[in-house]
Amino acid sequence: MIKSVRSLACLRCFSALFFATFAGGCLKEITEVALPANVNSVVACYPFVLQVKNSMYRDATLTSAKVGFYWKESAAHLKEWKVRDIEYEFQPPKDGRSLIVEADLSDPMTHRAFGSYKPAPTPEDRRDAAPPQPLDLSGVTRDALDVLKIAQTRGFSGGIEGLCWLELVSWKTGPVWNVHVYTETDIGGHKVIGSKMVARIDARSGDVLDDHILRP
């Protein structure tokens, strides 16, 4: 799912580029809208994202939202996460491609949402992955930064260099947040960066559904 890099020094660049590469080679940017400077959550960005989606493929259905972060140290020397970007994935009803609308929040002065298409998955990809399910944001009361705070109460501190990302999807209990961290593995003397899921948190109640994942 995530392309490996060979050096820990590349991690921050890798993280910043992750949501561009995650789309699997989007064809080209189609349209974009400006976002207010104070918008920084999946639910708050969604009305603006819909403007882009509706202009490109009105009947496409939302299936996931992925949130990337960066962090900085606060005045109290605590780790403080900031939302860098949000990637919304929509599935058209009769098109093998996915529609990706990304909200770029990395620069408060130039917040924007823009759309592009992701090529259709290969037969092998379809065989290995479960079909995406429609995602309803109407019941989501815990957004990404809330979820990180909940995870912190269970000992979560992020992956290497504190970097992590969240994915909002539809699960058997309703909308849930899957918490992922970046990992480092030594393979043949090379440091390889990947990611793994470490927690699942209910997006409505904030309950930690898989708290054992957070334990060492």
N, C-alpha and C positions, 0 to 999 in steps of 0.2 A: 504493500500500500504506500509506503514512504521510501523514497530513494535514499540510499545510504551515502554518507560522505566519509572521507578518509581521515579527517582531522578535526579534533575538538575545537581548534581555532576557527574552523569554518561554521561552527554550530549556529552562531547568531545570524550569519548570512543565510544559512540553510533554513533557519526558522522563519526569517522574513520572507523568503521566497517560497515557503512551503505551500501556501494556498494558491500560488500561481501554478506550481507544478502538480499539485493535487488534482487540479482539473484535467490532468491527462493530456495536455496539449490543446488548449482552447483555440479555436480557429482565428477569431479576431473580435475585437471590441465592437459592439454594434451601437450602443447608445449609453448615455449616462445622465445622472441628475446630481445636483449639489445637495449635500446634507447639512443640516444645522450643526453648529459647532458643539452643542450640548447633547447630541444624540450619540449614545455609545452602548446600546443594548440590542439584542435580537428583536425584541418586541417593539422598541421605539423606532428602530430603523425600518421595520417591515413596511409601513405605508409608503415610504419612498422607494423601497425595493420593488414593491408592486407596480409602481409607475413604469419602471424599466421592464419588468416581466411582462406586463400587459401590452406594452408596445412591441414586444418581440414575439410572444406566444401566449395569448390570453388564457387559453385552456390548459396550460401546463400546471401541474400540481406540486406543491411544496413537499419535499421528502426529507430534507435535513438542513441543519444550519451548523456550521463549524466556526468556532471562535478562536482566533489566535491572540496571544498576549505577549507583552514584554513586561519587565518589572524594574522598579527602581527602589532605592532605599529611602524611606521617609525620614523626617526630622527626628523621629524617635528610634531610628535605626531598625525599623521593621520593614519586611518585604512588602511592597505595594504593587499589585498587578494592575496593568492598564490594558484595555482592549486595543489591539492593533488593527485587526480586520475581522469581518464576518462574511462567510461565504454561504450563500443560500443556494441550494440545489433544487431545481424543479424538473419534473418529468412530464414531457408532452404526451398526450394520449396515444398518438400513432407514429411517433418519431423515435427512433432508437437513440438519438442524441439526448443529452441532458442540457438544460439551460442553467447556466451559472450566473448569478448576480452577486457581485462582491461589493461590500461596503468597506471602503478604505478609510480607516480612522487614524492612520499613523501620524498625520499632520493636522492639528486642530484648525488650521487656517484653510485647508483644502479638502475637507471631508467630501467624499463623493461615492456614488454607487454606479457601477457599470456592468454591462451584461456581455456574455459571450456564450458560445455553444461548445459543449464537450463531445468529442466523437463517440459514436455508439460503442458499447462494450463488445469485445470479441466473444465468440462462443465459449471460450475457456473461462473468461471473466464471468459470464452468466452462470456457468456451471458451478463456480466456486463461491458465488455470492448470493445471498438471499434477495429476492425481489424487494425494491424499496417500497415502504408503506407511506401513505399520505400522513403528513404531519400537521396537526391542528394547534395553532399557537394561542387559541382563545383561552385555554385553561392554564397557560404557563404563567405562574406567579413568581418563580425563582429564576432570575436571569443569571448569566454567566458569572458575574462578579459575586453574586450571592452564593452560588454553588462553590466557588473557591473558598469562601469564608467558612462554609459548612464543612468542606473537606479538611480545612485547617484544624477544626476542632477535633478531628480524628487523627491528627498527626501528619497531615499532608503538607509537604513543603516544596512541591514541584520536582521536576526531574533534574538532570545535570544543568548547572547554572540557573536553576529555578524555572526553566522554561517548560511550558505545558500548552495544551490546547484542549478544547471541549467540543463535543459533538452532540447536538440536540436531535433526537430521533423519536419515532413512535415505537413503543415497546408493548408488551402484553398488558402492562398496567396503565398505559397511557404515555404521555410525553416524558422522556427521561434524558438526563445529561450523562454522557459517557466521558469520563475524565481521563485524558491521556497525558503521559509525560515522555520526554525524550530520554533515551537510554544510550549507554555506551558499552560496546562489547569489543573484546579483543579477539580478532580473527586473524590468525597467522601473523601476529605481530603488528597488525594494523588496527587502529581505533575506528570502529564503525558505529555511526550514529543511527539509531532507529527510534521507534516509539512503541509504547504498550499502554493498554487501558488499565487503570488502577482503581477505578471506582465507578459506580452507577448510582445516580442520585435522582429522586423523583422531582420533576420540574414543577409540580403543583404543591406538594407538601414539604419538600426539602428533606424527606426521609432518605437516609443512606441505605439503599437496597442491597448493596454488596459491600458491606463494611469490611469483610475479611480481606478484600483486595488491597485495602490500605495498610494492612498490618505487615510488618517486616517479614 
